[in-house]
Amino acid sequence: MKINELITGFDIWTTNEEKALLQKLDKPTPVSSLSEHEQFKIEAMVRKSLLTKIGHTNPSVVANEKNKTI
């Protein structure tokens, strides 16, 4: 039996708070415009590959395409 036959889907676990942030970040949003708590959550979501950070000096974040249906 192959592992692909055992695994029907692969989802990244997200909290309710992260799901709300994903819905909020449907367009590029400057990180500096968000609260400190949201910025902390966003850094974790970037590591989980749920969000993409754009830019270096004044970065913005946007939800990845595959996660927009969450």
C-alpha positions in Angstrom: 0.0 0.0 0.0 1.4 3.4 -1.0 1.4 6.4 1.3 -0.6 8.4 -1.3 -3.4 5.9 -0.9 -3.5 6.4 2.8 -3.5 10.2 2.7 -6.6 11.7 1.2 -5.7 15.3 1.7 -3.1 17.6 3.3 -4.2 20.6 5.3 -2.3 23.0 7.4 -3.8 23.4 10.8 -5.0 26.9 11.6 -6.7 28.5 14.6 -9.9 30.5 14.4 -7.9 33.6 14.8 -5.6 32.7 11.9 -8.6 31.9 9.7 -10.0 35.4 10.5 -6.7 37.0 9.6 -6.6 35.0 6.3 -10.0 36.4 5.3 -8.9 39.9 6.3 -5.7 39.8 4.2 -7.2 39.2 0.7 -5.2 42.1 -0.8 -1.6 43.3 0.0 -1.7 44.9 3.4 1.3 46.8 5.0 2.5 45.0 8.2 2.9 48.3 9.9 -0.8 49.0 9.7 -1.7 46.0 11.8 -1.6 45.7 15.6 1.4 44.2 17.4 -0.6 41.0 18.2 -1.6 40.6 14.5 2.0 41.1 13.4 3.1 38.3 15.8 0.5 36.0 14.4 1.4 37.0 10.8 5.1 36.0 11.4 3.9 32.5 12.4 1.6 32.3 9.4 4.5 33.2 7.1 6.5 30.3 8.5 3.5 28.0 7.9 3.4 29.3 4.3 -0.2 30.6 4.8 0.9 34.1 3.9 3.5 35.6 1.7 5.6 38.7 2.7 6.3 41.1 -0.1 9.0 43.8 0.2 11.9 44.5 2.5 11.9 48.1 3.8 8.1 48.4 4.3 6.8 44.8 3.9 3.2 43.9 3.0 1.6 40.5 3.4 -1.0 38.7 1.4 -2.7 35.3 1.7 -1.5 32.6 -0.6 -3.8 31.6 -3.4 -4.3 28.0 -2.2 -5.4 29.1 1.3 -8.1 31.6 0.2 -10.9 29.0 0.5 -10.2 28.4 4.2 
